[in-house]
Amino acid sequence: MRKKIILICSTCLSRNYTTTKKQEGSTSRLELMKFCPKCGKMTLHKESK
């Protein structure tokens, strides 16, 4: 079963993206470089709580 997660921009803290990840065996939080439309540049997006 996959778990739905929200990605938050680390610069402006806006919630920009939703994705899924494997629920079992995942202990660390997902971090991806994504484009933030509010900042207008590529920033680090982290998984929210």
C-alpha positions as CSV (number, residue, x, y, z in Angstrom):
1,M,0.0,0.0,0.0
2,R,1.3,3.5,-0.8
3,K,1.0,6.5,1.4
4,K,0.1,10.0,0.1
5,I,2.5,12.7,1.2
6,I,2.8,16.5,0.7
7,L,6.0,18.2,-0.3
8,I,6.8,21.6,1.2
9,C,9.3,24.2,-0.1
10,S,12.1,24.7,2.4
11,T,12.5,28.3,1.4
12,C,9.0,29.8,1.4
13,L,7.2,26.9,3.2
14,S,4.4,26.6,0.6
15,R,2.8,23.3,-0.1
16,N,3.3,22.7,-3.8
17,Y,3.3,19.0,-4.6
18,T,1.6,15.8,-3.6
19,T,3.1,12.3,-4.3
20,T,3.0,8.8,-2.9
21,K,5.7,6.6,-1.4
22,K,5.9,3.1,-0.2
23,Q,4.7,2.9,3.4
24,E,6.6,-0.1,4.6
25,G,10.3,0.1,5.2
26,S,10.6,3.9,4.8
27,T,12.2,5.5,7.9
28,S,13.6,8.7,6.4
29,R,11.7,11.6,4.9
30,L,11.7,12.3,1.2
31,E,13.7,15.3,-0.1
32,L,13.6,16.4,-3.7
33,M,14.8,19.3,-5.7
34,K,11.6,20.7,-7.4
35,F,10.6,24.0,-9.0
36,C,8.7,26.3,-6.6
37,P,6.3,28.6,-8.5
38,K,6.1,31.0,-5.6
39,C,9.9,31.4,-5.3
40,G,10.4,31.1,-9.1
41,K,13.4,28.8,-8.8
42,M,14.5,25.2,-8.0
43,T,14.4,24.6,-4.3
44,L,14.6,21.7,-1.9
45,H,11.2,20.2,-1.1
46,K,10.7,18.1,2.0
47,E,8.0,15.7,3.1
48,S,5.6,17.2,5.6
49,K,4.5,15.5,8.9
